[in-house]
Amino acid sequence: MIKGVRVGGTGQTLSYLDTLELPIIENTPNEEDLKDSMAEAMIKYPQAAGVLVRRHGIYVWGLSTRKIPLLSYSNIPQGWIGKRLKLRPK
């Protein structure tokens, strides 16, 4: 259900035919240490509406605090689960 996700968190909404891309960065012991890898991910994926942090969760942004839960609760779990399954060793 990507129809509610906005390009870059603030642009036009994605359609059924679009591909939702969310960068995944490695977790760190301290939250402030995520700064550099998150900045890299945001530059590399300017169309993304969030960044997944491995074994932690997600950081998302949007037009308002009312719109952000739509992305984080409705849309991310499907993509996150799919990515995790592909990344697990066999």
N, C-alpha and C positions, 0 to 999 in steps of 0.2 A: 504494500500500500504506500507508494511513493508520491501519490498525487498531492499530498499536503506538504511535501518538502519543497522548500524554495531554493533556487540556485544561489549558492553562497550564503544561504540563510535569510537573505533579504530580497532576492530577485524574483523572477517569474517562477511559478510552481512547475514542478516536473510533471510529465504526463506518463501514462501507462507504457508508452513506447520508449521512454528515456531510461538511461542507466544511472543508478544511484552509486556514486563513488564516495567512499569515506576512507581517508587514510588511517592506518593503524600504526601507532608508535609504541615503543617499549615503555613499560612502567619503570619508575625509579623509587628508591626508598623515601625520598622527600618530594612533595608536590612541586616545590619551587624549582626542582631540577628538571622538570618537564618543559620548561620555558623554551630552550633551544630547539629541541626536537619538534615541539608543537609549532613554533614559528616556521621551521623548515617545511613541515607538512602543510601549513596554511599557505605558504608561498607556492609550493609545488602543486597543490590542489585548491586553487582559488574559488572553484565552483562548489566545493564541499560545504555542507551546512554544519559540520561537526568533525571531531577527531576522536577515534576510538583509542583508548589506552588499554593495552593488553593486560588482562587479569585485574582490571580496576573498574572501568566503566567508560563513560562518554562525556565529552565536553561539546555542547551545542550552542548555537547562537541563532537569533532570529529577529523578527521585526519588533516583538514585544515579549514580555515575560508570560503573556497569555498564550503566545504561539509556540514557545519553546517546548512545552510538554507534548504537544502534538508530535513533534519530531522524536523526542526522547522516549516516549512511551508507546506510540503506535507504530512507528516505522523502523526504528533501529533494531529491535530484537530479531526480526526475520533476517536482516542482512548480517547482523552480528553472529547469529548462530551459523549461518551459511559459511561465513569466513572462518569461524572457529573449526568447523568440521573439515574444511579444506586444509587447515594448518596443522591439524593434529597428526602426529606420526602414526604410521600404520603398524 
